[in-house]
Amino acid sequence: MPLRLAFMGSPDFAVPTLEAILSAGHQVACVYSQPPRPAGRGKQLTQTAVHAAAERHGLEVRTPLNFKAQDDRHAFAALGLDVAVVVAYGLLLPRAILDAPRLGCFNLHGSILPRWRGAAPIHRAVMAGDTLTGVQVMQMEAGLDTGPVMLTATTPITETDTTGDVHDRLAQLGAALMVEGLARLERGDAQLTTQSEEGATYASKITTSEARIDWTRPAAEVAAHIRGLSPFPGAWFEHEGERIRVLHALADTGQGDPGVVLDDMLKIACGSGAVRLTRLQRAGRGKVTADQFQRGARIAKGVRLASAGEQ
């Protein structure tokens, strides 16, 4: 029998899973998502990607700020759910919500746990220079991403991948994985494996303060930092008072004082080695290649770009 479930998610990462669950024939009794918030230059109230997708399918959408109110908890319990599926929802669920569905709540998490528990696992994996990541279906418990794991799918992180690239792959892998997980729950043959605490790391939320590029770090770290913050929020440096976002870079050979531009194609010296900036964006303008950028703004060879922490 198809499962009766609530889907709880917010950003575009979660939409493929919602679509896959619907295609598999499960009954989505209700969708929970973050409330509409001001976005864009006009600061108009904007629905989350999941909210919009749910409305396209004619599904009921609820947007509580949290689940502290007893009315919200009772309304969730009254759905009579077999299971709740959680994908990047953005709220910590209290015990009353976790225990309400007959089979529990299952989360789709974008890392290989226990590495990168927390809010920004894809960003942190790319920023750290990890060469492998994945997505997992795990049963939720009171701890942050500490529950037992049912299924895992992996993908390599190459030296050219951005967080956006990995995000898109994991979203598709995760959609198929969650459908398989629901099938196992439906059949009653789901196997759960307790997480090890060895190697646990925490993927803290990305802050704007860490986005400025520090050229004094080794080239591989600088390149990973840039790709890990792409496309959002975007690593950046300042040149002649203008903040310039760097959306892609590759580690390269070269030497010089950190931050010095080594050639006319934006090779920048680092603490060791150099990075070649390959995709950039000026404020209010589109994304361009290094060649296109140099035809406009042009940063001359020999210029020194300040690092994070410098004025």
C-alpha distance (Angstrom), angle and dihedral (degrees) to the residues before:
residue distance angle dihedral
M1 . . .
P2 3.82 . .
L3 3.78 113.4 .
R4 3.79 123.5 -111.0
L5 3.77 106.9 -133.2
A6 3.77 148.5 162.5
F7 3.79 117.7 -130.5
M8 3.81 115.6 -145.8
G9 3.80 117.4 -170.8
S10 3.78 144.0 114.9
P11 3.84 121.9 -170.1
D12 3.79 131.0 59.5
F13 3.82 89.7 -94.6
A14 3.81 87.8 73.6
V15 3.81 98.7 47.6
P16 3.85 97.6 81.7
T17 3.80 89.4 54.6
L18 3.80 92.6 51.2
E19 3.80 90.4 48.7
A20 3.82 92.2 47.9
I21 3.80 92.7 49.6
L22 3.79 91.0 51.8
S23 3.81 91.1 47.4
A24 3.82 89.5 51.8
G25 3.80 89.5 59.9
H26 3.79 101.2 -112.4
Q27 3.79 119.0 148.4
V28 3.80 111.0 -112.5
A29 3.79 102.2 -159.1
C30 3.80 94.6 -177.5
V31 3.80 141.5 -10.3
Y32 3.81 121.7 -135.8
S33 3.79 119.9 -160.0
Q34 3.79 141.6 158.4
P35 3.82 113.3 -79.5
P36 3.82 119.2 -96.2
R37 3.80 110.1 -86.8
P38 3.82 136.2 -171.4
A39 3.80 111.7 -82.4
G40 3.79 140.0 165.6
R41 3.77 128.8 24.2
G42 3.79 91.8 -56.2
K43 3.82 92.1 50.2
Q44 3.79 90.5 -135.8
L45 3.79 118.7 169.1
T46 3.79 105.5 -94.5
Q47 3.78 129.6 -168.3
T48 3.78 120.4 -129.4
A49 3.80 117.3 -103.8
V50 3.81 90.1 -107.0
H51 3.81 92.3 49.8
A52 3.79 90.6 53.2
A53 3.81 93.1 46.1
A54 3.81 91.9 49.2
E55 3.79 92.0 52.0
R56 3.80 90.3 51.4
H57 3.80 87.0 59.2
G58 3.80 93.4 45.6
L59 3.80 93.9 -113.3
E60 3.79 124.5 152.7
V61 3.81 111.2 -107.3
R62 3.80 125.4 -158.1
T63 3.81 122.8 -170.2
P64 3.83 110.9 -171.9
L65 3.79 116.4 173.1
N66 3.80 87.2 -134.3
F67 3.77 139.1 -31.0
K68 3.78 98.6 -100.9
A69 3.81 93.1 109.3
Q70 3.80 114.2 86.5
D71 3.81 90.0 -141.1
D72 3.84 90.4 61.5
R73 3.80 91.6 47.5
H74 3.79 92.6 48.3
A75 3.82 91.7 47.1
F76 3.82 89.6 53.6
A77 3.80 93.3 47.9
A78 3.82 90.5 47.4
L79 3.81 90.5 63.3
G80 3.80 88.9 78.8
L81 3.80 93.8 -138.9
D82 3.76 130.5 -171.1
V83 3.81 90.5 -158.5
A84 3.79 144.0 -13.5
V85 3.81 120.8 -133.8
V86 3.80 115.2 -151.5
V87 3.82 122.7 -167.0
A88 3.82 119.0 169.1
Y89 3.80 91.5 -36.7
G90 3.79 96.1 158.4
L91 3.81 99.3 -135.8
L92 3.77 131.4 94.3
L93 3.79 107.1 -124.8
P94 3.81 118.3 -134.1
R95 3.78 121.9 -131.7
A96 3.82 91.8 -100.7
I97 3.81 90.1 61.9
L98 3.81 95.3 41.2
D99 3.81 91.1 53.4
A100 3.81 98.5 42.9
P101 3.85 101.4 82.7
R102 3.80 115.4 74.7
L103 3.83 93.4 -122.8
G104 3.82 97.5 29.2
C105 3.80 133.9 -117.9
F106 3.81 122.1 -53.0
N107 3.76 123.6 -160.0
L108 3.80 130.1 -157.2
H109 3.81 105.7 -141.3
G110 3.80 125.0 -169.4
S111 3.79 101.8 -135.6
I112 3.79 142.0 51.4
L113 3.77 101.2 -93.2
P114 2.95 139.7 -101.8
R115 3.81 83.8 31.6
W116 3.80 112.6 82.1
R117 3.76 103.8 8.5
G118 3.78 110.9 177.1
A119 3.78 144.0 41.0
A120 3.82 106.4 -30.4
P121 3.82 109.6 31.8
I122 3.82 97.1 148.0
H123 3.80 94.6 48.5
R124 3.79 91.9 47.1
A125 3.80 94.6 48.1
V126 3.80 92.6 53.2
M127 3.81 93.6 41.4
A128 3.81 90.7 51.5
G129 3.79 92.5 52.9
D130 3.82 94.0 -115.4
T131 3.80 112.2 171.9
L132 3.80 96.1 -156.0
T133 3.79 134.4 38.4
G134 3.75 137.1 153.8
V135 3.76 149.4 173.8
Q136 3.78 127.5 -97.8
V137 3.78 139.3 -165.2
M138 3.80 107.2 -137.7
Q139 3.78 135.2 172.0
M140 3.77 110.8 -115.5
E141 3.77 124.1 -123.4
A142 3.80 134.7 168.5
G143 3.83 94.0 -79.7
L144 3.81 121.9 81.4
D145 3.83 106.4 -92.1
T146 3.79 91.3 -30.9
G147 3.80 99.7 123.0
P148 3.80 127.4 115.2
V149 3.81 117.8 -79.8
M150 3.80 124.1 -124.2
L151 3.82 104.3 178.4
T152 3.80 139.5 9.0
A153 3.81 134.8 -164.3
T154 3.81 121.2 -177.4
T155 3.79 138.3 -157.4
P156 3.81 131.7 -175.9
I157 3.79 121.1 -114.8
T158 3.80 107.7 -138.3
E159 3.79 127.2 -156.6
T160 3.82 89.1 -103.8
D161 3.83 98.7 47.1
T162 3.78 121.4 113.4
T163 3.77 124.6 -159.3
G164 3.80 86.5 -102.9
D165 3.81 91.3 57.5
V166 3.80 93.5 49.1
H167 3.81 91.9 42.5
D168 3.80 91.7 57.0
R169 3.81 93.7 47.9
L170 3.79 93.1 48.0
A171 3.81 92.3 47.5
Q172 3.80 89.9 59.0
L173 3.80 94.9 40.8
G174 3.78 90.0 47.7
A175 3.79 94.6 51.7
A176 3.80 91.7 57.0
L177 3.79 91.6 42.2
M178 3.80 93.9 53.6
V179 3.81 91.6 49.3
E180 3.81 88.5 53.1
G181 3.80 89.8 48.0
L182 3.80 91.7 52.2
A183 3.80 89.8 48.8
R184 3.80 89.7 55.0
L185 3.79 91.4 48.8
E186 3.80 89.0 49.0
R187 3.82 91.1 52.2
G188 3.78 92.6 42.9
D189 3.82 94.8 -124.1
A190 3.82 101.8 107.9
Q191 3.82 112.8 140.8
L192 3.81 118.0 -154.7
T193 3.80 124.9 -159.6
T194 3.80 120.9 -156.9
Q195 3.78 113.5 -123.6
S196 3.77 120.9 -114.6
E197 3.80 116.7 -125.5
E198 3.79 90.0 -146.1
G199 3.80 111.0 104.8
A200 3.80 94.7 12.9
T201 3.80 113.9 160.3
Y202 3.80 132.0 175.9
A203 3.82 123.4 -125.9
S204 3.78 101.4 -150.9
K205 3.79 120.4 -160.7
I206 3.80 114.5 -84.1
T207 3.80 112.8 -105.3
T208 3.80 127.9 -159.0
S209 3.80 89.9 -126.8
E210 3.82 92.3 68.7
A211 3.79 95.1 50.1
R212 3.82 97.5 83.6
I213 3.80 111.0 100.4
D214 3.79 118.5 -113.1
W215 3.80 105.9 -153.0
T216 3.82 91.4 -172.0
R217 3.81 91.2 75.0
P218 3.83 121.4 89.8
A219 3.80 114.6 -80.6
A220 3.81 95.5 -111.7
E221 3.81 90.4 54.2
V222 3.80 93.2 47.3
A223 3.81 92.0 49.8
A224 3.82 91.8 47.6
H225 3.80 90.6 48.0
I226 3.81 91.0 52.8
R227 3.80 95.0 46.8
G228 3.79 91.5 43.1
L229 3.81 91.3 58.4
S230 3.80 93.8 47.0
P231 2.96 128.1 140.2
F232 3.81 92.5 4.5
P233 2.97 135.1 61.0
G234 3.82 88.2 -7.9
A235 3.80 126.5 -141.1
W236 3.80 112.6 -107.0
F237 3.79 148.7 -171.4
E238 3.80 133.0 -167.7
H239 3.77 126.4 -116.8
E240 3.81 122.6 178.0
G241 3.79 90.4 -17.6
E242 3.79 94.6 -51.0
R243 3.80 123.1 116.6
I244 3.81 110.2 -134.7
R245 3.79 122.3 -167.3
V246 3.80 119.2 -142.0
L247 3.80 112.8 -152.6
H248 3.79 100.6 176.5
A249 3.80 137.3 19.2
L250 3.78 139.2 162.3
A251 3.79 129.8 -147.7
D252 3.81 111.8 -111.1
T253 3.77 141.0 170.7
G254 3.79 122.2 -92.6
Q255 3.75 141.0 100.3
G256 3.75 139.1 -134.4
D257 3.78 140.8 109.2
P258 3.81 109.3 -41.5
G259 3.80 110.8 -88.8
V260 3.81 96.5 20.4
V261 3.82 115.4 134.4
L262 3.81 105.4 -124.3
D263 3.81 101.2 -169.6
D264 3.80 143.7 2.5
M265 3.82 92.9 -90.1
L266 3.80 97.3 63.7
K267 3.76 103.5 -95.6
I268 3.81 103.7 162.3
A269 3.80 125.2 -160.7
C270 3.80 116.2 -123.5
G271 3.78 135.1 -170.6
S272 3.80 85.3 -78.4
G273 3.80 123.5 3.7
A274 3.78 121.8 -10.1
V275 3.80 141.4 -95.9
R276 3.78 128.1 -132.0
L277 3.79 113.0 -141.7
T278 3.80 108.1 -140.3
R279 3.83 105.9 171.1
L280 3.80 127.3 29.8
Q281 3.79 142.1 167.4
R282 3.79 131.2 -154.2
A283 3.80 119.9 -151.0
G284 3.78 111.6 -76.5
R285 3.80 93.5 4.6
G286 3.78 137.7 98.2
K287 3.78 129.1 -93.2
V288 3.80 113.4 -86.4
T289 3.79 140.5 179.7
A290 3.78 120.1 -105.4
D291 3.81 89.8 -104.0
Q292 3.80 92.0 53.2
F293 3.80 91.0 45.4
Q294 3.80 92.3 52.6
R295 3.80 91.5 52.9
G296 3.79 87.9 60.9
A297 3.79 119.1 24.3
R298 3.82 93.9 15.8
I299 3.78 116.6 -168.3
A300 3.79 108.2 -152.5
K301 3.78 126.4 -130.4
G302 3.81 110.4 -95.3
V303 3.80 95.9 32.4
R304 3.80 113.4 129.8
L305 3.79 117.8 -137.9
A306 3.81 115.8 -150.7
S307 3.81 119.3 -117.0
A308 3.79 130.0 -133.6
G309 3.79 108.7 -71.0
E310 3.79 94.0 29.8
Q311 3.79 125.9 103.2
